[in-house]
Amino acid sequence: MSLGQQLQPHLPFLRRYARALTGSQTEGDSFVRATLEAIIAAPQEFPTDVGPRLGLYRTFHAIWSTTGKTLEGDHAGSSNQEAIASARLAVIPPLSRQALLLSAMEGFGNSEVAYLIDAEEARVEQLVDEAMAEIEAQTRTRVLIIEDEPIIAMDIETIVRDLGHEVTGIAVTRDEAVRDAMADRPGLVLADIQLADDSSGIDAVRDILAEFPVPVIFITAFPERLLTGERPEPTFLITKPFQRATVKAAIAQALFFNSETAPA
């Protein structure tokens, strides 16, 4: 099997990570593209002492760390996000955010995270805890949950409340979601894809975004259907079945780039 064939299954998830790390589909995709270009240009330098997924993320981090965390290219619409990120990064060390995303969202173990970010393994858990504490302190908001499975909805609600956020409502259909959002405007939306009456959470989110901007985290058992490389795609995506830490990390990152909760 060629290197390209080995890496292909992992690319949708690297795009997810890159977008969450940067807060922008355009910016995140630029880093992924640069990563692939570097691998194509020098395949002999691709790590061979680890699995292809770990090697792919390792190469991504090499690009991320050597470009000053910015790339030339299409940054339309990202200036406000960059300003928000700058304000938050003044408080939160980037290494802590990377450790948080790699462990909680991407599912790497502590030893793998340590390898990817060039840190001691003993430091990884500390970095994750620091990132969560700092981000949670900055990003209190009100959350609308769009989820038709009662057990999952209750679990998400508990996570959201444990993080210190307020839940404005739990909607199970597209119409109910839009109605709830219009009646009590949230600062964050957590949306399932398939809803109770066979309506679409994606359509519900589109209706809401047509009225006002709000960060959105999608929840789905089939992330590959949304991470196709075509536009538009969700910046923040949780895969079912999910871990509580994954939901917490996604919420933290989604709100990290939200101007309404950005530090002054």
N, C-alpha and C positions, 0 to 999 in steps of 0.2 A: 504494500500500500504506500502510495506517495505521501510526502509530507503534507501537501495540500489536502489530500483526502483525509488525513488524520486530524487536521486542524478544522476542517469545514464544520463538523458538528458543534464546535465550541464557539464559533464566531458570533452567533446570535446572542450568546450570553456575555461575551466580551463587549459587544455593543451595549448591552444593558448596563454592564459595570461602568463603561466609559461615560455613558450618558448620565448615570447617577453621580459619578465622581465630578463631572464638569457641570451638571445641571442643564445641559444643552444637547439636543440631538445632533446639531451641526458640529459643535465642538467635539463631542464624544466620537462621532463618526470620523472626524478628521484624524484623531489620534489612532483609531483602529486602522484606518487606511494607511497612515504612516507606518504603523507596525507591520502590516502586510508587505508594504513596499520594502521595508528593511529586511524582512525574511527572504523575499524574492531576490533582493540584491546580493545577499550574503547567506545562503542557506547553510553553508558550512559552520556559521557561527550560532545557529539555533541550538539551544541546550539539548544535549543527548543523554544526560545523566538523570533526567526526570521525564515524566509523561508528557505527551503533547500539549495537554491543557495547561499544565503548570509552566511549561516552556513558553507557550503563547502569552500567558499573562506576564511572565518574567520579561519577555521582549517588550511588551507594552509598557511595563514600568521603566524599562531602560529608556524608551522614547520619551515617556512622561517626565523623567527626571533630568534629561539632557536638553530639553527644548525650552526650559524655563516655564513649563506648563502652559504654553500657548503656541499655536500654530498659525501661520499665515493662511488665508483662504477666506471662505464664506462664513462671516461671523454676523450676518444680518440678524438683528433681533436679540443678540446676546449681550449687548453693552450693559443693559440694566441688570442682567444676571451677574455679569462680571463685577459690577459695583456692589451688589448684594454680597457676592462671595467674598470680595475684598474686605468688607466690613466684618463678616463672620470669621474669616481666616485670620484677622487680627487677634481673635480670641482663641480659635481652635487650630491647633497644629495640623497641617495637612497629613502628616504621617498617621495621626490618630484616626482621621476620616478614612484613609486607605485601609487601615487595619480593621475598622468597623465594617466597611463594605465587603472586604474580602472574606471575612469570617462569617458575618451574619447574613449577607445577601448572596454571596457566591459559594458559601459552604466549604471554604478551605479550612483545614485544621490549623492549629496554632503554629506547628512546625512549618507548614507550607506558607502561611502568611509571613512568618519570619524570613523565609527564603525569598519571598517576592519583594519585600520592602527593605531587605538588608538590615534586619533588627534581630536582637537576641530573642529567642523564643519566650523567655520569661517576661519580656516587655510587652508582648502582644496583648495579653488580657488586660494589662494596665492601660495600654493605649486605647483599647476598645471602651473600657469603662470611662476614661477621660473624655472621649469623643461624645458618648451618650450623655454624660452629665452636662457638658458644655452646651450641646445642641438643644437638649431638652429645656434647659434654663432659658434659652433664647426664643423658643418657638411655641409657646402656648397658643392654642387656637381653638376653633370650633369646627367639628367634623361631622359631615353627612356620610352615612354608611349606606351603600346600595348593595344589598345582598339578600337573596331569597331563601337561603338555607338557614333556619333559625339557630342551629347550634353554632355554625360558623359566624353568624351575625353577632351572637352573644359573646363569642370568644374575641372577635374583633373589638366589640364595644368595651370589653374588660381591658384589653390591651390599651385602647385609646384613653380610657379613663385613668388607668394606672400611670400613663405618661403625663397626666395632669391636664389633658384636653377635655373639652366639653363636647358631648354628642348632641347634635341638633335634631337627629332623627335617624330611623332605620327604614329605608324604602325597599319594597320588593318588586316593583314594576317601574317601567320607564315613566309613565305618567305620574306616579306617586313621587318618584325621585325629583322630577322637574318641579312639581307642586311644592314639595318640601323645601327645595332650594330657593324657590322664589319667595316663600313665606318667611324663611329664616336663613338668610344668606350665610353659608359656611365659609371657613377659611381653608378647608381641605375636603376633598371628596375621595372616598375609598369605594371603588365600583367593581362589582362582579360583571362578567361579560354576558352570561345567560341568566335571564330573570324569570320570575314565576309565571308570567303569562306569555312566555316565549318571546317577549320583547328583548331589546338589546341594551345592555349597560353602556355600550359605546354610543348608541343613539341618544341615550339619556344624557350622557356627558356632553355630547355635541350640542344638545338643546340648552343645557346649562351654560356652557361656554359662550353660546351666542348671546347670552344676556349679561354675563360678567366674567372676568378672568378669575380662575381659581386653580391651584395645583391639584392634580389628579393622580391617584395610584390605582392602576387596574389590577384585578385579581382574576386569574384564570388557570385552569388545569392544562391548557394547551398554549404555552407562551410562544412556541414556534409560529403559530398562526398570526401573531401580531409582530413578531420580530423577523420580518421578511426582507428588510433592507429598502422597502418602499416607503414613501412618505404619504401621510403623516404616520408616525409611530409614537407609542407612549414612551416618555422618558423614564417613568417609574412603573415597574411591573413586578408583581408577586406571583409566584407559581404555587398552585395548590397540589398536594397538601403543603401548608406552610408551617414554618417554625415561628414561635412568638418573637424570637430575636430578629427574624427576617422582616416581620411587619414593623417592628420598632425601628429597624435600620432604614426601611423605606420611608416611613413617616418622617424620621429625622432628616433624611436627605431631601425629601420633597419640600419640607418647610425651610430647609437651609437656604433655598434660593427664593423664598417667598418674600416679596418686598414689604408686606404688611407686618411681618414678624422680624424684619431685619433690624439689627442694632443701630441706634442713631449715631 
